[in-house]
Amino acid sequence: MADNQRLKNWYLTLFRDFENSLNGERSSPLHKLRKEAIEKFADLDFPDLHQEDWRFTDISPILKYDFGHPSKEVLPTKGEVAGIGFHGLEGQRVVFVNGFYTPELSTLLTVPQGTIIGSLADAMRPQGHGTARETPPSRFLSEKYLTCAKPAADGNIFTALNSAFILDGAYVEIPDNVAIEKPIHLIFISTGIDKTISQPRNLFVAGKNSQARIIEHYVSMGNGVYFTNAVTEAFLGENSSVETIRIQSENMNSYHIATTEVVAEADSNYESQAISLGASIYRHNLNVTLRGEGGNAALDGLYLTSGGQLSDTHSLIDHASPHCTSQEHYKGILDDRSRGVFNGKIMVRRGAQRTNSYQENRNIILSDEAKVDTKPQLEIFADDVKCSHGATVGQLDKESMFYLRSRGIGEEKAKMILIYAFADDVLKNIKIEEVRSSLESILSNRFLRG
């Protein structure tokens, strides 16, 4: 409890210093949202094991550190970041270092008129990216989007903290009737400076009948203890299609807490693949609201843990309109003393008839000390629906092992083949070949040694 209040006081002091550095921007509509968020933050407490949504996730190690903001001047070289990414991938490459857009490390290609791909900070400035609006950009963004910044939107203290320090992150806006063919690769590099916090704020807006594929990629360049507190909001217009791939592969000394909020309108299609490989403590809150009729959400995920890692996924698919569908398929592979948590909720609201939804969480335990807590949930307030869920936790299938061994395959290699096949069942749904191939190579190197 002492760490809780001490850390809250630390961030409140950090906010006062941050506010004093803003000069004229303190009167902007965006800063009004920041102040509302810091007030909400002050009213909340960091979660502990007594709270239902956090009872399997001990974040006390995070509360021991007074994380400060890193310097913008500490930048890696082009050579240092050249190997980050996916071999052969073509498309937009937008690089952020410690949460700040870094144009000298980015590659922005020509895009259709009205499309914006780049920095949220640039988009909030007048005439950002050459885009003129009838209202100032900061007012447009804060009033129409950035809804997590509004204090009534979320009781999550980490979301409130991110909202209080909104400054930069990725901004992607696709106009009506525009399809972006090549992937948009957003790379968030933490330089690994000890006791620093990175708080990127990302906003994706897809217009009616638009299409885009977005890769949200978090990596480390050092081994320091640091904290990534990320928030991503996505708004899908009618009949739009957005595929997001979220890859977290930060160092094993880092902490990563993220919130993703998605609002999908009628006949839109949202696909998400979330891959968690790194971080000492990882928590992802993924909330999707199907707000219009005929919408679809497909959520796939894979978490690999070892050592003392903890990976936690909390998801909510909110069927707020009739005739919507959703599928959720998460898998975990856990070794050593690591922990996995999955809490997936499907909510079908009153009036959301003809809903069709399925949720599955499957886990393989590779050691006697690894542990998984899984809790799929259904909350249904409509009567004409088709919903189901399931969860399994177990070891490698003995019959499959026997089959491989009977064909002359050694025990260790047979084990690794089954692990690879289990994980690849999720990865095969990634449509971007370069990303899928890279992740499959990581699995091969990790599980098919020799």
N, C-alpha and C positions, 0 to 999 in steps of 0.2 A: 504493500500500500504506500510505503514511503517512496519507493521508486516511482510509483504512479504519479503522485503529486509533484515530486521533484522534477520529473520529466515534463509534465504539463507546464510548470513554471518556466522551464528552460525554453520551450517552444513559444510561450507567450512573450518572453523577452526577445527571442529571435524574431518574432513578428514585429515587435516595435522597431527593432533595428531595420528590418526589411521595409517597413512603412516609411521610415524616415529617409530611405534611399530613393523613394519613388518621385520625389519632388512634385511636379505639376500633375502627375497621374493620380494623386490622392483624391482628386475630385471627380474621377471618371466613374461611369456606371459599373465598370468591372471591379473597381476597388470597393464599391459599396457591397458587392457580393463577397469580396474577400473579408470585409469586416463582419458581415453577417456570419460567415463561416467560422471565423476565429471566436466569435461569441458562442456559436454552437459547440466548438471544440472545448471551450472553457467549461461548458455545462456537462460535458461527457467525461467518462473515465476510460482509461485503457482497459480492454477486456481481460478477464481472468478465467480460471477454470470453473468458476461458479456460474458463468453465463452459458446458456444452453448452446448458442451458436459457436462457442469457443471452448467447450468443456474438454475437447480432445487436443487442443492446440495451445500449448504453453508458450506465451510470447515473453515471459519474464527475461530471457536473455537480451531481448531488444531494449527493454526498459533500463538496462544497466548503463547505456551509453548516452551521452549528450551529443547527438549528431548535429554537426553544423553544415552550412552550405559551402561547397567547394568553390574554388576560384575558377572563373571563366577562362582565365589565361592558361590554365594547365591543360594543354591539348596534345594528343598523340600526333605523330607525323603520318603522312600518307603511306609511307612504307609500313608503319606499324599496323595500320588498319587494312592494308591491301588484302590480307588473307581472311578477313572477316566477311562472311557471306556464303554464297552457294556457287560452286563452279559452273560457269556457263550461263548464269542467270542474267537476262537482259531486262532492262526496265528502269524505272525511277529508283534512285538510291539516295535516301535522305538520312543524313547522319546527325545524331545528337550526342554530345559529350557531356556527361554529368547533368543531363536534362536540358541542355541548351543547343539550339540549332547551330551547326557548323558548316557553312556553305562551302568552305574550301575543301572539305572532305566529301561533299555530296555531288551527285550527278543528276541533274534535272533535265529531262528531255522535253521536246516540244509537245504540248498537249492541246486538245481542242479548246476553242474559245470558251471562256467562262469557267474552265477548270482551274482549281487551285490545289497545288501540292507543295507543301513546304512547312513553314514555321507558323505556329499559332501566334507568337509574338508579332510577326510581320503582318499577319491577317488582322490583328487588333489595332494596328497603326493606321492612320489616315492614308488612303490610296495604296494600301498594302498590296503588293503583287500587281499594281496597275488596275486594281478593281475598284470602281467607284460605286458607292452606295448612297441612297438618299439619306440614311442615318449614319452616324459615325460607326466605324467597324466595331468598337468595343461595346457600344449599345446594342448593335445588331446581334452580336454573338452572345452577350450576356442575357438579353431578353428572350431570344428565340431558342438558344441552346445553352450549354453549360449548366444544365439543370441540377447536376450534382452539387453545384456551388450554393444552391438555395438550401437554407438550413433545415427546412421541413422535409427535404427530399430523402434524407438518409440519416439514420442514427449511428452510422459507422464513424468512429472518431478518426480513423485514418483517412477516410474520404474528406471529412471536414478539414483535416490538417492540409491535405493536398489543395483543397479549394481555397484555403486561406493564403496559400503561397502561389497561386496561379501566376505563371510568368511565361513559360514557353512549353513547347511540345509539338506534336505533329498536327497539322491541319490539312484535311483532304476534303475537298468539295467537288462533287461531280454533278454537272448540270443535268436537267431533264434531257432524256433521249440521247445520252452520250455513253458509249462503252469504252472504257480504258482497257485495251487489249493486253498490254504488258503489265506485269506485277509491279506494285508499289512497295518497295522494300524500305521499311523504317528501321534503322539500326540505332539502338540506344546503348552507348558505350559508357560504362563506369570505369574511371581510371583507377579505382581501387584505393583511393586515398583514405587512410584510416579515419574513422569517426566522422564521415560525411554522409549527407542525405541528398538523394536525387529525387525530384518530384515532378516528373513529366506529366503534362496534361494534354491528352490527345482527343481530337474531335474529328469524326468522320460524318460527312453529310452526303447522302446519295439521293439525287433527284428522281423524279418519276421516270420509269423505263430505263434507268441507268444500270451500268454494270462495272464492277471493280473487284480486284483481288489485292488484298493488303497483307503484308507480312510485318508483324510487330516482333522485333528481334532484340532480346536483351542479353548483353555479353559483358564480360569483365576483361580488363587489361592488367590487373594487378591482383594481389592476394590479400589486400587490406580488408578490415572489417568495416563495412558500410551498409547503408540502408536505401533500398529503392522503394518508394511509395508512389505507385503509378495509378492514374485514373484515365480510362478511355470511355468516351461516349460515342455511340453510333446511331444515326437516324436514317432509316431506310424509307424512301418515298414509295408510292404505289407502283407495283410491278417492277421494283428494282431487285437486283441480285448482287449481294456482297458476300465474298468469301474472305475470312480473316484467318491467318495462321499466326498463333502466338507462341513464340519459342523463348523459353527462359533457360539460359545456360551460363549463369553467373558463377562466380567462384564459391567454394564451399564455406568460406568465412562470412559471406554476405547474408543479408536478410531481404526478402522481397515480399511485399504485400501489394495486391492490385485489386482494383474494382473495374469491371467492365459492365456498362449499362447500354442495352440495345433496345430501341423502339422501332418496331416494324409495322408499316402500314399495309393496306389491303393488297393481297396477291404478291407480296414481296417474299424474297427467299434469302434467309441468312444462314450461312454455313460457317462453323467455327471449328478449328483444330487447335488444341492447346497442348503443347509439349513442355513438360517440366523436367529438366535434367540437373540443375544446379541449385545453389543456395542452401544455407544451413536450415533456415525456416522459410517456407514458401506458402503463401495463402492467396488464393484467387477467388474473388466473389464475382460470379458471372450471372447477370440478371437479364433476361430477354422478355420483353412484353410484345405479344402479338396483338397489336391494337386494331388492326383492320381485318376484315373477313378474307379468308383464302390465303392467309400467310403461312409460311413454313419456316421452322428452325431446325437445323441439324447440328448437334454439338458432339464432337469427338474429342477425346483427350487421352494422353498417355503420360504417366509419371513414373520415373525411374529413381529409386532412392537407395542409398547405401550409407555405410558409416552411421552417423547419428542424425542424418537428415530427417526433416519432417516436411511432408507435402500435403497441403489441405486444399480441397476444392469444394466450394459451396456454390451451388447453382440454383437458379429459379427460372422456370419457364412459365410465364403468366399468360394463359389463354384468356384474353380479355374480350375476344370476339368469336362468333361462330365460324364453323367450316375451316378451322385451322389444324395444322398437323405439326408434330414435333417428334424428333428422334434424338436420344442422347445415349452415347456409348463411350464410357470411360474405362480405361484399364490401368492397372498398376503392377509394377514389378519391384519387390522390396527385398533388400538383403541386409545382412549385419544386424545392427540395432535400430534400423530406421523405422519411421512411422508413416503411415498413410491415413488420410482422412478424406472421406467423400460423403457429402450431404447434398443430395439432389432432390429438389421439390418441383413437382408439377402441380400448378394450380389451375383449375377450370372454373371460371367465374359463372355466376348465375346468368343465363342467357347465351352462354357460349356453347350452343348445341352443335352436334355433329363434330365434336373434337375427336381427333385421333392422335394418341400420344404414347410413346414407348420410351422407357428408360432402363439402362443396364449398367451395372458396375461390376467388373470382374478383376480379381487380384490373384497374383501368384506370390507366395512367400518362399524365399530361398534359404532362410535360416530360422533357427528356433527362437531367436530374439526379436525378429521383425514382427510388426503388428499393424493391423489395419482396422479402423473403425468405419463402417459404412452404414449409411442411413438413407435409403431412397424413400421418398414420401409422395403421397397423392392427397390433394385436397380438392374435392370435386363438389361443385354446387349446381351442376346441371345433370339432367337425367338421360340425355341421348348422346352418350359419349362412348369411346372405346379407348381405355387407358390401362396400361400395365407397367410393372417394373420388376426388376430382379437384381440380386447381388450375390456374388460368390467370393469366397476366400479359401484358397487351398494351395496345395503343392502341385508340382508337375504330375501330369497324368501317368500313372504306373503302366497302364496298358500301352500307351504310346512309347514310353521308354523301352518296354519289352520288345515292341515291334522294331524299333531302330536297332536295339542291341542284337536282336536275332538276325539282323542283316549285316552284321560285322562292324557296326559303328561303335566306337568306344563310349564308355559311360559319360565322360566329361563332354565329349563332342555331341552326343545325343541330347544331353541336358541343354547345351547351348542352342542347338537347333530348335528345340521346342520353345525356348524362351524367345528366340528370334521370331518364330512363327506367331507366337502369341502377340507380340508387340506389333508385328507387321500388319496384323489384322486391322489396326487403327491407321497406320501410316499409309496404307494403300488408298485411303480415301482422299489423300492430299493430291490435288489435281496438277499442281505445279511440279513438273518432273524433276527439275533441278533441286528443289527443296526436298522432295521425297527421296531422291537418290542420296543426298547428303545425309539425311537422317538415318536411312538404312545403312549407310557406311558406318555411322556412329554406333549403331546397334551391332553391326558385324564386328567392329573393333572391340566393343565392350563385352560381347557375349560369345563370339566365335574365335576366341584367341587361339591362334595356331591352326 
